[in-house]
Amino acid sequence: MGDYKLLKFVERKGTNSMKWDWLDAMFGRDDLLAMWVADMDIESPECVKQALMRYVDFNVFGYYRAPKSYHEAFVRWEREMHGFDIDPKWICHIPGVVPGLYWAVKAFTQPGDAVAIMTPVYYPFATAIQDTGRALIEVPLSHSNGRYAMDLEAFEKALVKHDVKLFILCSPHNPVGRVWTEEELRGVLDICQRHNVLVVSDEIHHDLVLPGNKHVVAATLGDYDDILITFMSASKTFNLAACGQAFAIISNPELHETFERFISELRMNYGHSFSYVAYQAAYEGGLPWLQELLQLVGENYQLLVDGLAECLPQAVVTPLEGTYLAWVNLESHLEGRDTKEAMCDTCKLAVDFGSWFGGSESDNFIRINLATSPDNIREALKRLALLR
């Protein structure tokens, strides 16, 4: 395993951590090893801590306006890391991608309208559609030998059949870990443009891409401004979910005005000072930390793959291209047992269950968080071996 100079693993029990201190409420018992929910058992970059300490030492927490340098740090990061040239005028502030999903569905569709997703996929996609009274249209991803792909033919048929108004794209895809190619993205965007379907591209994991893969920002692919809304954030990249801040990037003036008007009416078109300070510091100084994190994720993934090959040889681990979340098919080792009972009662593991992500074939899958210490991966493997 690598020698991590910048990553500091932390014990999070008893710190009001959702991941570790909500186990009883979520899983019915509190004696589980927490390998669920997408946040890290790792301190955020030191540059973030130092910036926040300077702000706290000032000890004045009145009304705060995002400085120009905050937007410049984000714009520079996207340009240098992803070749995405953003005009700051395109940015709308949202308090996280999940609220943004709800707001986009409400701003751009009407009750009863059809909204499509590709399953299995991050479960708030479905709740954002159903909770707002829209019709959920699930288009399954195709898969072979554990690798997933878009079924563009089935997707186009579903758009036409259900008169879909909006599609929520997950890129990179959570939970299956695909980093979509330029060809795949152009294919899905062309279909949506052809049928006048708006696209919300959730790219929150776009910095978390393993070597040999390249994330392509959908908005850099050509003239899709008339249909495209992009969501990004530093929260997953630098373990800053508690800051409650994300970016909606909308270059089309009409779409931008519609969304900005919607969030302005909620009086939520701004972030808070701690998020501005933390995000700017991360974008300006967090790259070396991120590079170490990606090394850790890759090594933990290989540790999981090798360990499962030994203890549960028929388990199928989907190849991980992006995110820090492993998608594992345990069907052959469950032997008809309920997945939740097997994980919680036999293995004493808290994982994300495949059934949460939709799709008719996900019940025997689990999602495992790799942004943790190698020791936790080893312990999880010992517990999974009890399924034999």
N, C-alpha and C positions, 0 to 999 in steps of 0.2 A: 504494500500500500504506500501511497505517497507521503511525503513529509510536508505536512500542512503548517506553514508558518503564519498564515493570516486567519485561518479558520479556528474559532474557539467553540468547542462543543459545550453545551450547558445543560444542567439538570433543570427542568421546567416544572416539575411537580410542585404544587403549592404556590404557584406564581399567578394564579388566575388565568392560566393557559387553557384556552378552549380545547386544544389537542390533548392535554394531559389531565385537566381538572374537570372535564365534562363527560368523563367516561361513563359514570353511573347513569346520568341522564340520557346519554346517547345509546349506550350498549347494555344497560341494565346491571353492570357490575364495574367496580373500580380497580380490579386487580389485573388489568390488561396492559400489555406493552403497546403503547400508542404508535401505530404506523400508518395512521389515516390522516386526513385533511392536509391540504397543500400549504403547510408552512414548515419552517426549518427548526431543528434543535441546534442552531448555530447563531452566535452573535452576529448582528449586522456589522458592516464594515466599520473600522475604527474611525474613519473620517466622519461618519454619520454621528457617532457618539460625541466626538470632539465639537462638531458644529452645534449639536443640541445643547451640550454643556455650556458653550459660550452664550447661547441664547438664554438658557435658564439663569446663568450667572447675571445677566443683565436685569432679570427679575421684573420686567414690565411686560404684561401680557394683554395689552389693549388691542384695539382693532388693528389689523395687519393687512397690508396690501402685498400681493405677490410681487417681488421685485423683478425688474427686467432680466436680471441675471439668472433667475429661476427658469424662465422660459428659454433663455439662451443656452443654458446647460442641457435641457432636454432636446432642443433643436439640434445642438451640436452632436449630442450622443447619437441621435437617429441618423444624422447625415454621415457621421464617421463610422458607425457600427453597421448600418443597414442601407446606406445610400438613399435614405428617405429625406428629401428636402421639404421641410415643413415651414409654411408661413405662419408665424404666431397667431395671425388673425383667424386661422382655421381651428384653433384650439377652443374647446369648451371644457370647463372643469366639472368633473363629476366625483362623488364621494366613494368611488369604487366601481369596478366593472359590473358587478351584479346590479346595483341600483341603476347603472347606465342601461343595462339590458331591459329592465322593466320600463324605464323612461322612453327608450327608443321604440319599444313595442307600442306604448301608449301614444307617443308623439306622431308616429308614422302609419299607424293602422287604426281601424275602428273595431269595436266589439263585434265578435263573430267572424272577423277576417281570418284567413288561414296564414299561419306562420310555420315555416319549415325548419327542421334541424336534421343533422345526420347522426344517427345513433350507432353505438353507444356514445354519449357525449355528456359533458359536465352538466349535472342535474339542474342547476338554476336556469339553464336554457329553457327546459320544459316548464318549470314553475313560473317563469316570467311570462310565458304564453298563456298558461292555464289560469293563473291568478288574476290576469287582466281580462279574462273573458274572451280570449281569442281561441281559434281552433288549432290544435297541435297536429302537425303533419310530420311524422317520423319517416325518414328515408334511411334504411339501414346501409351502413358501409359494407362493402364486400370484403371478404377475407379468405386467405389461403395460407396454410401453414403458419398461422399466427400473424401474418402481415395484412394490414388493412389498406383499402383503396376506396376512392369515391366511385360509386356506380352512377356515372353521369347520365346514362340512358334512363335509368329508373328515376333519377332526380328530375330530369326534364319532364318525364311523364307525370310525376306527382305535381309539379308546378302547374301544368296545364289542367290536369284533372280537378284539382282543388282550388284553382284560381288563387294561388299563393301570392300574397302581397309583400312578404318580407322573409328573408332567409338569414339565419344566424350561423355564421361560419366560425369554426374553432381552428385557429392556426397559430402555432402548432396545435395538434389535436390532443385534447385531454378527454378520455384517459388512454387512448391507444398509442400515444407517443409519436405519431407521424409528423414529419416536417414536409409539408406539401411542396411538390415541385412547381416550377413556373408553369409547366404544361398543364398540370392539374388545376392550378389556380385560374389560369386563363380559360380553361374549359368551363369551370363552374361560373365564372364571372360573365363569360359570353352568353351562357344559357340564361342567366338572370337578366342581363341587359336585353336580350332578345324578347323576353317575356315581361319586361318592365317590373322586375322584382327587386326591391331594395335589399342591400346586403349590409348587415352589421358584422364586421370582421373583428372578432375577439382575438387580439394578438398579445395577450398579457404574458404569455410564456415565450415571447419571441427572442429574448436574450438568452434563453436556456436551451441551447442547441449543441449537441455533442459533435465532436470532430468527425469530419467526413460528410456533414450535412450543412446546408445553408438555408437560413430562413429568408423567404422572399416576402417583403411587405406587399400586400395586395394592391395598395395604392400606388406602387411604383411601376405597375405593369402596363399602364397605358391609359386610354381615355375611358375610365369608369367612374369619373367624378359624379355623374348624374345618378348613380345608384349606390355609392359606397360611403359607409361610415366606419371609421377605424377606432377601436378602443385599445389603449396601451396604458401601462403603469410601471412604476419601479417596485411595486409591492412584492411581486413574486421574485423578481430578479435579486433584490437585496434584503428580503425578509422584513418588509416594512408594512405588512397588512394592517397593523393597528393604526397606521397614519391616516387611513381612510381617504385616499386621493387617487384619481386616475384622469386620463386624458381622453376626450372624444375629439378626433381629428376629422373635420368635415370641410372639404375644399369647395364643394358646390354651394354657392351663395344661398340658394333657395332652401336646400336641406339644412344648412347651417342656421339660417334664420328661424326655421321651424323648430329645430331642437333647442336653440338658445332661448327662444320665446317660451317654450315649454318649461325649461328648468328655471328661467327667470320668474315665472309665475309661482314656482315653488319656493322662491327665494333661496335657491341652493346652487347658484352659479358661481361659487367660490369655494376654495378649500380653507384649511386653517393653518396657522403659522407654523406649527410643528411639522406638518407634512411638507410645507414649502422648504423649510430649512433642511429637513432630512433628505428629501429627494434631490435638491440641488447638490448637497454634499456627496451623495451617492453617485450622481452622474459625473461629477467633477473628479472624484478620487477613488471610486469603487471598482475600477476595472481589474486591478491585480487580484482583489478579493474574488471577483466573479470568475476569473480564470482558474483560481484554486478550487472554487466551488464546482465548476464543471469537471475538473479532474476528479474530485471526490465522487460526484454523481456517476461518472463513467466507471470508476473503480468499484463503487458500491453495486452498480448494476451488474458488473462482471462477477462480483462476489455472490450476488443473488443467483445469477444464471448457473454458475459452477456449483453452488451449494444445492440448488434444486435438482440439478442433473444427478447429483449423488444421492440425495435423500428422497426425492420424489421424481424419479426419472421420466414419468409420463406427463408431468406438468409442462405446459406450453407458455413460455414467456415471450410476449410480443416484442420484436426488436425495438429498442429504444433509440429514437432519433432526436427527440426533443422533450422538454419538461424534465422534472425529476421524479416522475411517477411511473412505476412499473405495473403493467397490466398482465395478469397471470391467470391462465385457465387451469383450474384444479379438477375439472370434471372427472378425469380418470381415477383420481385418488379420493374423491368424495363418496363414490359408490352409493349414490342416492341419498346421502345425508344432507340435511339442510345446511347451506353454506354458513349462515350466521351461527348456528349451534356449533358447527365444527370449529369455526374460528374462535368464538368467544368461550365456549365451554371446554373444548378439547385442547386447543392451542393457546388459549388465553391471549389472543391477539385482537387489537382494535384495528380494523382495516376498513377501507371503503368497499362496500359490496357492489358487485357488478349490476345487480338489479336496480340500484339507484340511478344508473346511467341510461336506462332504457334499452330498447332492443330486445328481441325475443330470445336471443341466444346468450345473454349476459349473466344469467343467474348463477353460474358456477365459476364466475370470475371474481377476482379481488384486485384492488388497486393498492399498491404498497408505496409508501413515501420513502424515497432514497436520500432525502436531504437530512440525514442524521448521521450519527457516528457509525463507523464500521462495526463496532461492538454491538450496536443495536441490530444491525443486519444479521450478524452471526447469531444473536439470541433469537431473532425471529426465525431463522432457519432451524434452530434446534426445536423450536415449538412447532413449526410446520412439519417437521419429521414425525411428530406424533400421529399424523394422519396415516402413516403406513400400516 
